[in-house]
Amino acid sequence: MVLEHQDRHSSQWAAIESIAGKIGCTAETLRNWVGRAERDQGLRPGLTTDERVRMKALEREVRELRQANEILRKASAYFAQAELDRRFKP
């Protein structure tokens, strides 16, 4: 809505302030939405919404895999020590 009507205003911010009051949100919230829409349309540099969602999922997966690796590393060390103890006991 802002992108279509900004030519009727002196600036994009003026369009945002005008429209925000009409739709019942703050100008700052609408400014954030406009920025996100511009990134999604390739009009502004930055990650698109889909890229952000994908990145967040990948970061979560990396965190979970690191935790799993740490658990496996500790289990491996525990069982290796247990095997050494078993071999050297009379």
N, C-alpha and C positions, 0 to 999 in steps of 0.2 A: 504494500500500500504506500509506504513512504517512498520507495524507489519510483513508483508511477507518478506521485504527486509532488516530488521535490522541485520540479521545474516551476511550480506555481508559487514557490517560496524563495526567499533570498538566499537560503542555505539549506543544507540537509538537516542541520540542527533545528532550524526554524520549522521545517516540515515535521520533524520528530516531535517537537513540543506541541505543535498544533494537533497532530493526530493522536498523541498519547492521551490527551485530555478527553478526546472523543471516544476512545476505546476503553478507557478506565484503567490505565496503567501509568507508571511513572515514565518520564522521558528517558531516564537512564536505562530502564528495562527495555524499552522499545529500541533504544540505541544499540544495546547488546544484540537484540534480535536482528536488527538491520545489518550489523556487522557480520553476524553468523550467516545470514542470507547472502550477503555479498561474497563471503568466502566460499559458500556452497556453490554459487554461480560462477566462481572464478574471477570475480570482479576485484577481489582484494586478496593479497597474499596471505597464506596461512593454511592451517589444516582445515579440511572440510569436516562437517559433523560426522560423516561416515568414517573418515580417517581417524578422528578422535576416538570414536567408539572402538574401532579396530585396534588402535594403539593401546587403549585401556585394557582390552581383552588380552592382548599379547603381553602387556606388563604383568597382568594377573597370572597368566600362564607361566611366565618366566619365574615369578616369585614362588609359585607352587612347585615348579620343577627344582628350583634351588633348595627348597625345604625338603623335598623328597630325596635329593642327592645328599643332603646333609644327614638325613636319617639313615640312608643306605651306607654312607661313609662310616658313621658311628657303629652301625650294626656289623659292618665288615671288620672293623677294628676289634670289636668285642669278641666276635667269633674267631678271629685270627689269634687273639690272645688266649682264648679258651683252648684252642687247638694246641698252641705252644705249651700251655700249662699241662694238658693231658699227656703230651709226648714226654715231658721231662719228669713226671711223677712216677715213683717206683711202683 
